[in-house]
Amino acid sequence: GLSQRWKFVQRTVRNTGPLFEPLEEAIRTKLIPAICGKNVSPIERRMIALPYRLGGLGIQNPTQTANREYLASCRITAGLTNLIYDQDMDITKLDKEAIKKEKIELRKEKDEMLKEEVEVILQQLDDSKKRSLITAQEKGASSWLAALPIKRLGYVLNKQEFRDALCLRYGWRVNETPAFCACGTRNDIDHILTCKKGGYVSMRHNALRDMEAKIMEEVCKDVKTEPLLIPIERDIQGNSAQQARLDISARGVWSSNEKTFFDVRVTHPNAVSHRSKSLQQLYKQNENEKKRLYSDRVINCERATFTPLVFTTTGGMGPECERLNRRLAELIAAKRREAYSDVIGHIRTRLRFALLRSTLVALR
């Protein structure tokens, strides 16, 4: 809220960039350490200045934004300025379409500038930090930062949880954690999120399973968790166990009364075995593995459809999972008569907090 005050000064007064240096010094040495729990390097400061959707925290550097804000303000208000110079009182002469086009053009220029900044930052980060920034840019991964802290919905984090979440986001070391895991391996974030000991991997899986089922219940019928599959009497491809179960089943997702089975997987993109793969390759690999296990059995024995739901520990979703949640958002938006953009944002936030809370438990 306070930043809007100095933005007004930047937009109305020329060449104010150097005057904001004491403010930037306070932001860098006091505000950011108070939020993050650590001092940040110059490259990390540039990273934090990026907007949420590009992996940052939206804490801009006022010395760098001053000139851009002033020039943008001049371009948007040029028509009004000319009327004032001419002492013309007829405000209807103001070309609102030209102003709208100018704003769109400025938005495009800003997006291009931010993309170039991201590329420069990525070139200066090591492989691990680079991977963390890329995963933080996935759709929905930053929704926990932009959400209002509504206690009823579970969108509230205490100070330690918030700082731990930032460490997970950027691959920073988590303070006051044991040097070694209970399994005997040296401890770090990547090991914490892949170690099977303690049941924390299952906890993340179950949290997402239950949340997806809860979202489906509003617009689907016969929603069940861990449904037992029909026993098979012939050879099939994939899992042929007689007591096999999937994570969720529901009717009416893709078409009326059609039954669909879902199976959830949560993978850690920064695990040693995954670092050489792009996120797209990682999603495709995990989705194909699930389909090989269950698709033939569900289609030919259950006479239903199968959708794998692949998530990453950093908050990303695979293409099939994203498609499902867009479909649920369409159904819920139509039922509630609400905007689709609001509903899909709410779904992503609910899923992100379910994953984040179950992930933070493993750290401590």
C-alpha positions in Angstrom: 0.0 0.0 0.0 2.8 2.4 0.9 4.5 1.8 -2.5 1.6 3.4 -4.3 2.5 6.7 -2.6 6.0 6.9 -4.0 4.7 5.6 -7.4 2.6 8.8 -7.5 5.7 10.9 -7.0 7.5 8.9 -9.7 4.8 9.4 -12.2 4.4 13.2 -11.6 8.0 14.3 -11.0 10.9 14.0 -13.5 14.3 12.3 -12.6 13.4 11.1 -9.1 15.4 7.8 -9.3 18.5 8.9 -7.4 16.3 10.4 -4.6 14.9 6.9 -3.9 18.4 5.4 -3.0 17.9 5.7 0.8 14.5 4.0 0.5 16.0 1.2 -1.6 18.8 0.8 1.0 16.1 0.4 3.7 14.2 -2.1 1.6 17.3 -4.2 0.9 18.8 -4.1 4.4 15.7 -4.0 6.7 12.4 -4.9 5.0 13.5 -7.9 2.9 15.6 -9.5 5.7 12.6 -9.1 8.0 10.4 -10.9 5.5 12.8 -13.6 4.3 14.8 -14.1 7.4 18.1 -13.6 5.6 20.1 -11.0 3.8 20.0 -11.2 0.1 22.7 -10.9 -2.6 22.4 -8.3 -5.4 21.1 -11.0 -7.9 18.6 -12.2 -5.3 17.4 -8.6 -4.9 16.8 -8.4 -8.6 15.0 -11.7 -8.5 12.7 -10.6 -5.6 11.8 -7.4 -7.6 10.1 -9.6 -10.3 6.3 -10.0 -10.1 4.8 -13.1 -8.6 4.1 -14.7 -12.0 7.7 -14.5 -12.9 9.0 -16.0 -9.7 9.6 -12.8 -7.7 7.9 -11.2 -4.6 6.8 -8.0 -6.3 9.1 -5.8 -4.1 10.3 -3.4 -6.7 13.4 -1.3 -6.7 12.2 2.3 -6.7 15.5 3.6 -8.1 14.9 1.5 -11.2 11.2 2.1 -11.7 11.1 5.9 -11.3 12.1 6.8 -14.9 9.9 4.1 -16.4 6.9 5.2 -14.4 7.4 8.9 -15.4 7.7 8.1 -19.1 4.6 5.8 -19.0 2.6 8.5 -17.2 3.6 11.1 -19.8 2.5 8.9 -22.7 -0.8 8.0 -21.2 -1.7 11.6 -20.2 -0.4 13.2 -23.4 -3.9 13.9 -24.7 -5.0 15.5 -21.5 -1.8 17.5 -21.2 -2.4 19.0 -24.7 -6.0 20.0 -23.7 -4.6 21.8 -20.6 -1.9 23.6 -22.6 -4.6 24.8 -25.1 -6.9 25.7 -22.1 -9.6 23.7 -23.8 -12.4 22.9 -21.4 -14.1 20.3 -23.6 -13.1 17.0 -22.1 -15.0 15.1 -24.8 -12.2 15.8 -27.2 -10.0 13.4 -25.2 -9.4 10.3 -27.3 -10.1 7.4 -24.9 -9.4 4.8 -27.5 -5.9 6.2 -28.0 -5.3 6.1 -24.3 -6.5 2.5 -24.1 -4.1 1.5 -27.0 -1.2 3.3 -25.3 -1.8 1.3 -22.1 -1.8 -1.9 -24.0 1.4 -1.0 -25.8 3.0 0.0 -22.5 1.9 -3.3 -20.9 3.5 -5.2 -23.8 6.8 -3.2 -23.5 6.9 -3.9 -19.7 6.3 -7.6 -20.3 9.2 -7.7 -22.8 11.4 -5.8 -20.4 10.6 -8.2 -17.6 11.3 -11.3 -19.8 14.7 -9.9 -20.6 15.3 -9.3 -16.9 14.4 -12.9 -16.2 16.9 -14.1 -18.8 19.7 -12.0 -17.4 19.0 -13.3 -13.9 18.8 -16.9 -15.0 22.3 -16.6 -16.6 23.8 -15.5 -13.3 22.2 -18.2 -11.1 23.7 -21.7 -10.6 21.8 -24.7 -11.9 19.9 -25.4 -8.7 18.7 -21.8 -8.1 17.9 -21.5 -11.8 15.6 -24.6 -11.6 13.9 -23.1 -8.5 13.2 -19.8 -10.3 11.8 -21.7 -13.4 9.5 -23.8 -11.2 8.3 -20.7 -9.3 7.1 -19.3 -12.7 4.6 -22.1 -13.3 1.0 -21.2 -13.4 -0.5 -21.5 -9.9 2.8 -21.9 -8.1 2.7 -18.3 -6.7 -1.0 -18.2 -5.8 -0.2 -18.6 -2.1 1.6 -15.3 -2.2 -1.2 -13.4 -3.8 -4.0 -14.8 -1.7 -5.7 -12.9 1.1 -4.9 -14.4 4.5 -8.4 -15.8 5.1 -8.4 -18.1 8.1 -11.6 -19.9 7.3 -10.1 -21.2 4.1 -6.7 -22.0 5.7 -4.8 -19.3 3.9 -2.9 -18.2 7.0 0.8 -18.9 7.6 2.8 -18.0 10.7 6.2 -16.3 10.4 8.2 -19.5 10.4 5.9 -21.2 7.8 6.1 -18.1 5.5 9.9 -18.0 5.6 10.1 -21.8 5.1 7.8 -21.4 2.1 10.2 -18.8 0.6 13.1 -21.1 1.2 11.3 -23.8 -0.7 10.4 -21.4 -3.5 14.0 -20.2 -4.0 16.0 -23.2 -2.9 17.5 -21.4 0.1 18.8 -23.3 3.1 16.2 -23.7 5.8 17.6 -22.6 9.2 17.5 -24.7 12.4 17.0 -28.0 10.7 19.0 -31.1 11.5 22.2 -31.7 9.6 21.2 -35.4 9.0 17.8 -36.9 8.2 16.4 -39.7 10.5 17.3 -42.1 7.6 21.0 -41.2 8.0 21.4 -39.2 4.9 22.7 -35.6 4.9 19.8 -33.2 5.1 18.9 -30.6 2.5 15.6 -29.5 0.9 15.8 -31.9 -2.0 16.3 -34.9 0.3 13.5 -33.7 2.7 11.0 -33.6 -0.2 12.0 -37.1 -1.5 12.7 -39.1 1.6 10.1 -41.8 2.2 10.7 -42.0 6.0 7.9 -40.6 8.2 5.1 -40.8 5.6 5.4 -37.2 4.5 5.4 -38.1 0.8 2.0 -39.9 1.3 0.8 -36.9 3.3 1.3 -34.6 0.3 -0.4 -37.1 -2.0 -3.4 -37.5 0.3 -3.8 -33.7 0.9 -4.1 -33.1 -2.9 -6.3 -36.2 -3.4 -8.8 -35.0 -0.8 -8.8 -31.4 -2.0 -9.5 -32.4 -5.6 -12.3 -34.7 -4.4 -13.8 -31.9 -2.4 -13.7 -29.5 -5.4 -15.4 -32.2 -7.6 -18.2 -32.8 -5.1 -19.7 -29.4 -5.9 -20.4 -30.2 -9.6 -19.9 -34.0 -10.0 -21.9 -37.1 -8.8 -20.8 -40.2 -7.0 -17.4 -38.8 -6.0 -15.3 -41.4 -4.1 -11.8 -41.6 -2.8 -9.7 -44.7 -3.2 -12.4 -46.6 -5.2 -11.8 -50.4 -5.6 -11.4 -51.5 -9.2 -13.5 -54.4 -10.6 -11.5 -57.7 -10.4 -10.2 -58.7 -13.8 -10.6 -62.1 -15.5 -8.2 -61.6 -18.4 -4.7 -60.3 -19.1 -4.4 -56.6 -19.3 -1.6 -54.1 -19.7 -0.4 -52.5 -16.5 -1.6 -53.1 -13.0 -3.5 -56.4 -12.8 -3.8 -56.7 -9.0 -7.2 -57.9 -7.8 -7.4 -55.4 -5.0 -6.1 -52.4 -7.1 -7.4 -49.0 -6.2 -7.2 -45.5 -7.7 -7.3 -42.2 -5.9 -10.6 -40.7 -7.0 -13.6 -41.6 -9.1 -16.5 -39.3 -10.2 -19.3 -39.0 -12.7 -20.1 -36.0 -14.8 -16.6 -34.5 -15.2 -16.1 -34.8 -19.0 -19.7 -35.7 -20.0 -23.0 -36.4 -18.2 -23.0 -39.5 -16.1 -19.7 -40.7 -17.6 -17.4 -42.2 -14.9 -13.8 -41.0 -14.7 -11.0 -42.3 -12.5 -8.1 -40.2 -11.3 -4.7 -41.0 -9.9 -2.6 -38.5 -8.1 1.2 -38.2 -8.2 3.4 -35.6 -6.5 7.0 -35.4 -7.9 9.9 -33.2 -6.9 11.4 -31.5 -9.9 14.7 -30.7 -8.2 15.5 -34.3 -7.3 18.8 -35.5 -8.6 17.2 -38.0 -11.1 15.0 -35.2 -12.6 17.4 -32.3 -12.9 18.4 -33.2 -16.5 14.8 -33.1 -17.7 12.7 -30.1 -18.5 9.4 -29.6 -16.7 7.5 -30.6 -19.8 9.4 -33.8 -20.1 8.9 -34.5 -16.4 5.1 -34.1 -16.6 4.9 -36.2 -19.8 7.0 -39.0 -18.2 4.8 -39.2 -15.1 1.5 -39.0 -16.9 2.6 -41.7 -19.3 3.7 -44.0 -16.4 0.2 -43.6 -14.8 -1.5 -44.3 -18.1 0.6 -47.5 -18.7 -0.4 -48.7 -15.2 -4.2 -48.0 -15.3 -5.5 -46.7 -18.7 -6.1 -50.1 -20.3 -7.8 -51.5 -17.2 -10.1 -48.5 -16.7 -11.1 -48.2 -20.3 -11.7 -51.9 -21.1 -12.8 -53.3 -17.8 -14.4 -50.4 -16.0 -15.7 -48.8 -19.3 -14.7 -45.5 -17.9 -12.1 -42.8 -18.7 -8.8 -42.2 -16.9 -7.0 -39.0 -16.1 -3.6 -38.8 -14.3 -3.1 -35.9 -12.0 0.6 -34.9 -11.7 1.7 -32.2 -9.4 5.1 -30.9 -8.4 6.2 -30.1 -4.9 6.8 -26.5 -6.1 3.1 -26.0 -7.0 3.0 -26.8 -10.7 0.5 -29.1 -12.5 0.8 -31.4 -15.5 -1.2 -30.7 -18.7 -3.8 -33.3 -17.8 -4.2 -32.0 -14.3 -4.5 -28.4 -15.6 -7.1 -29.5 -18.1 -9.2 -31.1 -15.3 -9.1 -28.1 -13.1 -10.1 -25.8 -16.0 -13.0 -28.1 -16.7 -14.1 -28.0 -13.0 -13.8 -24.2 -13.0 -16.1 -24.0 -16.1 -18.7 -26.2 -14.3 -18.5 -24.3 -11.0 -18.5 -20.9 -12.7 -21.7 -21.9 -14.7 -23.4 -23.2 -11.5 -22.5 -20.2 -9.3 -22.8 -17.7 -12.2 -19.4 -16.4 -11.4 -16.5 -15.3 -13.6 -14.4 -18.2 -14.8 -11.1 -16.4 -14.0 -12.2 -16.0 -10.4 -13.1 -19.6 -10.0 -10.0 -21.1 -11.6 -7.8 -18.7 -9.5 -9.7 -20.0 -6.3 -9.2 -23.6 -7.3 -5.5 -23.1 -7.9 -5.1 -21.3 -4.6 -6.9 -24.1 -2.6 -4.7 -26.8 -4.2 -1.6 -24.7 -3.7 -2.2 -24.3 0.0 -3.1 -27.9 0.5 0.2 -28.8 -1.1 2.2 -26.1 0.7 1.0 -27.0 4.2 1.6 -30.7 3.7 5.1 -29.9 2.3 6.0 -27.5 5.2 5.3 -30.2 7.7 8.2 -32.3 6.3 10.7 -29.5 6.9 10.3 -29.4 10.6 
